[in-house]
Amino acid sequence: MNTVRDIAHFDQPLALDSGAELARVDVAYETYGELNAAADNAVLVLHGLTGTQHAMGLSSDTGRPGWWDSAIGPGKAIDTERYYVVSPNTLGSYGGSTSAASADPKTNRPYGSQFPIVTIGDSVESQARLTDALGISRYHAILGGCFGGFQAMEWMARHPDRVGSSVVISATPRTSAHNTALWSVLRAAIRSDPNWNGGDYYGSASPDAGLGLAAMFGALFWMSREVFESKFGLRRIDSDEPEYGFEPEYAVEEFLEGVSRNAAGRIDANALLYLTRAIDYFDMSRGHTDLAAAFNRYTAPSLLISYTGDWRYPAEDMEEIADALRENGTACRHDTLNSPAGHGGFLYDTERLSPLLAAFLNDPENVAQAS
Amino acid sequence: MNTVRDIAHFDQPLALDSGAELARVDVAYETYGELNAAADNAVLVLHGLTGTQHAMGLSSDTGRPGWWDSAIGPGKAIDTERYYVVSPNTLGSYGGSTSAASADPKTNRPYGSQFPIVTIGDSVESQARLTDALGISRYHAILGGCFGGFQAMEWMARHPDRVGSSVVISATPRTSAHNTALWSVLRAAIRSDPNWNGGDYYGSASPDAGLGLAAMFGALFWMSREVFESKFGLRRIDSDEPEYGFEPEYAVEEFLEGVSRNAAGRIDANALLYLTRAIDYFDMSRGHTDLAAAFNRYTAPSLLISYTGDWRYPAEDMEEIADALRENGTACRHDTLNSPAGHGGFLYDTERLSPLLAAFLNDPENVAQAS
């Protein structure tokens, strides 16, 4: 199976939703498999907040598996022997696409604090350019969970003619006060680090402590109470009795220290600021009379997946999307799966998801209403 | 109605669970109402993590109402015309009881990083001294929610002969990995502030930024998703359209900035470290064969209250306490109330709670199993 890791460069300015523009745009991406002669077997996978274009296989840099390695590959749900999988890195992220860490053409120095806000719709426009460059006029399917699901919906609304079918997982039609609160605190954690320096830290020490704090904080939201209990419970590191001090003494404390350490060097702090702000601005209904109107040019089939344990984007949010799509008369199936991983179910618990994905990808027209 | 605000000083050393001791102990407290001649109308109320002894009325210092002003007072559920209400400040807290901010008798300078870990049981021992000093041999009732509920349970286990009846609200028989994770991150936020200085900041600048971050972080846990949505939704501060920047733009962002600001000067950062560590060590079963054994000297009636929206200490946790008490043959009623405030229901939503409290206080023997 052929894997390509590359960065596509586009010299035409990209007009942003904010009114600002990016003079140049880079889109880092990976592809898995081969585009067929008819160019009709391409599948777009869109990563989550802390993902990158590295979706399958082991990274040549880090040795880590891709974020959806359980679902993409030869013979897997998204079968690379059958499909040409395109996995772009979102604008503002830290995988090599244009971001605050990129050189500002005006100064030839990293943008840092001068990087403009890029919306999820802006990212989709950059991906449309990549799609052109790869010679794909229409995707067989686009798929994304959470932040990737937001991107998928922007594709459905902005480029409905280029989407043959869609899978939206663990998402919501618009952000919420609770989410914005979550992101605000995460951003405050990053900004609390003196090394953050207003966003202009490239070339000097990175705000690793602030990033580590944000990552620990995030872990409490990505993981459900039940997962904390089953993974760690009240297990101690190396003592049977309380040690009556502040040093890590419980396995869960050791885990969180690891979360903090691992974020450093892997995630660019500014990327988290920009991507979470993009989520704050995410609202599929904005500029439309209602949600159905946002999708009214979209005619292809959709599969929506929610998780019972997902309190961030509960099944009701997904059902609102399903209702909007059905109101437009398009075929839409919404399944709610049960997973102890909750919101992270699509990443960590793909056993039940994979057959649904495979069945849908192999015949999206065969969308039946979930019973 | 008579209100007393005072600090009781005890010169006898207090042996702590850790094996360390406090050479002297102060217990700050407030009392409301009058102890009757038989000294049998005293009710002990025990505050939560960020509460103090200021439980009712307006503070003479801050003008703020007490944390349970909705439930305590003349004619209220805990009727100060009938009961003598004793409200002590927990050891390690910031209301004037002995804490990291107190003078270490060895140095006459604030303990700071030298303050020992004090457990919830240790706090109860300090309260037992206060109880002696006030001339109370046995409380008519003890009441506490969350951290106050933990204290109430330690009273039931350690001094069963001094407890005439108990109300335990929104609590759990032992902490959990998820809670320890929550407290770990909150502590990391405080420690991230250079002003924290290892805990030795008394007399110099306080770690207000770290404390503010911890408070914002806490707000996300104290308040349910539903409360965030109903209070703020996606309301903007003063714009109709996105401003595409990082300045606060949503009402929820403004709220969190207020949470951060308000924590500074009101809460001592070290107190949060010590009190949350006390919760990490909280386990009513420790040293016993099971939970029932911990309560096996307790014979008085109990009322347990949980809230449907409380994912921190769900009704199942409370039912485990109820089961243990019933196993010992004591009268125990467990009611689960519904409140949009979730875990904070007992503080912010006392309309349904108050009649239950009043009925129980006025006749604890009349405890029926909740239907």
Interface residues (C-beta under 8 A of the other chain):
Chain A: D17 S18 G19 A20 P116 I117 T119 R174 T175 S176 A177 H178 T180 A181 L182 S184 V185 R187 A188 A189 S192 D193 P194 A209 G210 L213 M216 F217 A219 L220 R225 F228 E229 K231 F232 G233 L234 P242 Y244 G245 F246 E249 Y250 A251 V252 E253 F255 L256 S260 L273 R277 D280 Y281 D283 W311
Chain B: D17 S18 G19 A20 P116 I117 T119 R174 T175 S176 A177 H178 T180 A181 L182 S184 V185 R187 A188 A189 S192 D193 P194 A209 G210 L213 M216 F217 A219 L220 R225 F228 E229 K231 F232 G233 L234 P242 Y244 G245 F246 E249 Y250 A251 V252 E253 F255 L256 S260 L273 R277 D280 Y281 D283 W311
